[in-house]
Amino acid sequence: MANVVQPVRTQNNTAAKCCNLAIYLLNLVYALGSFVMAAFATWVIVENMSGDIALMFDSDTYVSAGFILIFGGLFVVVLAIYGCCSTWKQNKSCVFVYLIALSVMFVVEIIGGVTALSFYVQGTNDLETVMLNTLQFEYGIGGNENNQDDVTFAWNNVQEEWDCCGVFSNEEAGPIAYLHSQWWLDQPVLSRTKVPLSCCKEKDNGEPIDARHCQDPITDYSQVYKVGCYDAVKAHGDLYTIPLSVIGITHAFILFISVIFAYCFYRNMG
């Protein structure tokens, strides 16, 4: 008769049962947390302004981070199911694999969190420069505002959505940024406009209050938005970064506690 491999029984039933119960509960908690994280990341990706901001940064890191969180969250859900099955079957080899996988995920989340935070801090420091570069060298290539490339469309959309103009916040900063741009140089000399239509103050129906006064190079800036887009874009980034940081730190902490209980359960197996 073939030998049947019996599941390993634990040496200390009380300690093992406590660890087993804790593992079940923690698996449930961080599986739910992973769903929340994946849902939040999905919102980041599909939210209308995210793609525009990525184009303004000339980088897809903003959206790529969302995909990483989605797949990472789904992997942790699978790991949680595997962990519950391993402890229920009391298979020592499976519990060991689960313990190693938990430890790896904890280290990956810590490294990923620190890296993301450093990128955010560095990105915040470079944000003004990056936005100014895309505005001055990539906006309105060819000088035709009606034939918009992706960067031009993104800038126009952000300026219209958040009632801002250019990068910096003061009466002349927006127009001056455009007056030093390739978009300005590419326009016919006799028909130049100092700012795009998306910088002009609007009525309640979305139409410019006075487009001619706003865009005419010889008029003042009273019809141009005085708020720069830097503050609006940074606030939009903070809207995602702060809750995502809280979710990530909490998730990593729960993983760390899970590693401890999984190790205790493994040690109590004969």
C-alpha positions in Angstrom: 0.0 0.0 0.0 1.3 3.4 -0.9 2.4 5.7 1.9 0.0 8.6 2.5 1.6 11.9 3.5 -0.1 13.1 6.6 -0.4 16.8 7.5 2.0 17.9 10.1 0.3 18.4 13.5 1.3 21.3 15.7 3.1 20.6 19.0 1.5 23.4 21.1 -2.3 23.3 20.2 -3.2 26.5 22.1 -0.4 28.6 20.6 -1.0 27.1 17.2 -4.8 27.8 17.3 -4.1 31.4 18.4 -1.6 31.9 15.6 -3.9 30.1 13.1 -6.9 32.4 14.1 -4.7 35.5 13.9 -3.4 34.5 10.4 -7.0 34.1 9.2 -8.0 37.5 10.5 -4.9 39.2 9.2 -5.3 37.6 5.8 -8.9 38.9 5.7 -7.8 42.4 6.7 -4.9 42.8 4.3 -6.9 41.2 1.5 -9.6 43.8 2.0 -6.8 46.4 2.2 -5.5 45.2 -1.1 -8.9 45.6 -2.8 -9.0 49.1 -1.4 -5.5 49.9 -2.7 -6.3 48.4 -6.1 -9.6 50.3 -6.3 -7.8 53.5 -5.4 -5.1 52.9 -8.0 -7.8 52.3 -10.6 -9.4 55.6 -9.8 -6.0 57.3 -10.2 -5.7 55.8 -13.7 -9.2 56.5 -15.0 -9.5 59.9 -13.4 -9.6 62.4 -16.3 -6.9 64.8 -15.1 -4.3 62.1 -14.4 -3.5 61.5 -18.1 -3.2 65.3 -18.7 -0.8 65.7 -15.7 1.3 62.8 -17.0 1.6 64.5 -20.4 2.6 67.8 -18.7 5.3 65.9 -16.8 6.4 64.2 -20.1 6.4 60.9 -18.1 4.0 58.0 -17.7 5.4 57.1 -14.2 2.3 58.7 -12.7 0.0 56.2 -14.4 2.4 53.3 -14.3 2.5 53.5 -10.5 -1.3 52.9 -10.5 -0.9 49.7 -12.6 1.8 48.4 -10.2 -0.5 48.9 -7.2 -3.4 47.1 -9.0 -1.3 44.0 -9.8 0.4 44.1 -6.4 -2.9 44.3 -4.6 -4.3 41.4 -6.6 -1.2 39.3 -5.9 -1.6 39.9 -2.2 -5.2 38.7 -2.4 -4.1 35.5 -3.9 -1.4 35.2 -1.3 -4.0 35.7 1.5 -6.1 32.8 0.1 -3.0 30.6 -0.2 -2.1 31.4 3.4 -5.5 30.5 4.7 -5.4 27.2 2.8 -1.8 26.4 4.0 -2.6 27.0 7.7 -5.9 25.1 7.5 -4.2 22.1 5.9 -1.3 22.5 8.4 1.1 21.6 5.6 4.6 22.7 6.9 6.1 23.1 3.4 3.2 25.3 2.2 3.3 27.4 5.4 7.1 27.9 4.9 6.4 29.1 1.3 3.7 31.4 2.6 6.1 32.8 5.3 8.8 33.5 2.7 6.3 35.1 0.3 4.9 37.3 3.1 8.4 38.4 4.0 9.3 39.2 0.4 6.1 41.2 0.0 6.8 43.1 3.2 10.3 44.0 2.0 9.0 44.9 -1.5 6.3 47.2 0.0 8.8 48.9 2.2 11.2 49.5 -0.7 8.4 50.5 -3.0 7.0 52.9 -0.4 10.4 54.6 0.2 11.1 54.8 -3.5 7.6 56.3 -4.2 8.0 58.8 -1.5 11.5 59.8 -2.7 10.2 60.2 -6.2 7.3 62.3 -4.9 9.6 64.6 -3.0 12.0 64.9 -5.9 9.1 65.3 -8.3 7.7 68.1 -6.2 11.0 69.9 -6.2 11.3 69.6 -9.9 7.7 70.2 -10.7 8.0 73.9 -11.6 10.9 73.2 -13.9 9.3 70.3 -15.7 6.0 72.2 -16.2 7.8 75.3 -17.5 9.8 73.2 -19.9 6.8 71.4 -21.4 5.0 74.7 -21.7 7.8 76.6 -23.3 9.2 73.9 -25.6 6.3 71.5 -26.3 3.1 73.5 -26.1 1.4 74.4 -29.4 4.1 73.0 -31.7 3.6 74.7 -35.1 1.7 77.6 -33.6 -1.8 76.2 -34.5 -3.9 76.1 -31.3 -6.7 74.3 -33.2 -4.5 71.4 -34.3 -3.5 70.3 -30.8 -0.9 67.7 -29.9 -1.2 65.7 -26.7 0.8 68.2 -24.6 -1.1 71.2 -25.9 -4.5 69.5 -25.2 -3.3 68.5 -21.7 -2.3 72.1 -20.9 -5.5 73.5 -22.2 -7.6 71.0 -20.4 -5.8 71.7 -17.0 -6.1 75.5 -17.5 -9.8 75.4 -18.3 -10.6 72.9 -15.6 -8.8 74.7 -12.8 -9.0 78.3 -14.0 -5.2 78.7 -14.1 -2.7 80.0 -16.6 1.0 79.0 -17.0 3.0 77.8 -14.1 3.5 80.5 -11.5 0.8 82.5 -9.6 0.8 86.3 -10.2 -0.7 88.6 -12.7 2.1 88.5 -15.2 3.6 85.1 -14.7 1.3 83.2 -17.0 1.5 85.5 -20.0 5.3 85.9 -19.6 5.8 82.1 -19.7 3.9 82.0 -23.0 5.7 85.0 -24.4 9.0 83.1 -23.9 7.6 79.9 -25.5 8.1 78.2 -28.8 4.4 78.6 -29.3 4.8 82.4 -29.3 7.7 82.3 -31.7 5.9 80.0 -34.2 2.9 82.4 -34.5 2.7 84.8 -37.4 4.1 88.1 -36.2 1.1 90.3 -37.1 -1.5 88.0 -35.6 0.2 86.8 -32.4 -1.9 86.1 -29.2 -0.1 86.5 -25.9 -1.9 83.6 -24.2 -4.0 80.7 -25.5 -7.8 80.9 -25.1 -7.7 78.4 -22.2 -6.0 81.1 -20.1 -8.9 83.5 -20.6 -11.5 84.2 -17.9 -14.9 82.6 -18.7 -18.5 83.3 -18.2 -20.8 80.8 -16.4 -21.6 79.2 -19.8 -17.9 78.5 -20.5 -17.4 81.2 -23.1 -14.5 83.7 -22.7 -15.6 87.0 -21.1 -13.5 89.0 -23.6 -11.3 86.8 -25.7 -9.9 89.7 -27.8 -8.8 91.7 -24.7 -7.4 88.6 -23.1 -5.3 87.5 -26.1 -4.2 90.9 -27.6 -0.5 91.4 -26.9 -0.9 95.2 -26.3 -3.7 94.9 -23.6 -3.4 94.4 -19.9 -3.8 91.0 -18.1 -7.1 91.7 -16.4 -8.9 89.0 -18.5 -6.2 86.4 -17.9 -6.3 83.9 -15.0 -3.9 85.1 -12.3 -3.5 81.7 -10.6 -0.6 79.5 -11.9 -1.2 75.8 -12.6 1.6 74.7 -10.4 -0.4 75.0 -7.2 -3.4 73.2 -8.7 -1.3 70.3 -10.1 0.6 69.9 -6.8 -2.7 69.9 -4.8 -4.0 67.2 -7.2 -0.9 65.1 -6.6 -1.3 65.5 -2.8 -4.9 64.4 -3.1 -3.6 61.0 -4.2 -0.3 60.8 -2.3 -1.6 61.4 1.2 -4.3 58.7 1.3 -2.1 56.3 -0.7 0.7 56.7 1.8 -1.7 56.0 4.7 -3.0 52.8 2.9 0.5 51.7 2.1 1.9 52.1 5.6 -1.0 50.4 7.2 -0.8 47.6 4.7 2.9 47.0 5.3 2.3 47.0 9.0 -0.3 44.3 8.8 2.0 42.3 6.6 4.7 42.6 9.2 2.4 41.3 11.9 1.3 38.5 9.6 4.9 37.5 9.1 5.4 37.2 12.9 2.3 35.0 13.4 3.1 32.9 10.4 6.6 32.3 11.8 5.1 31.4 15.2 2.7 29.0 13.6 5.5 27.4 11.6 7.7 27.0 14.7 4.9 25.2 16.5 4.6 22.7 13.8 6.2 19.3 14.5 
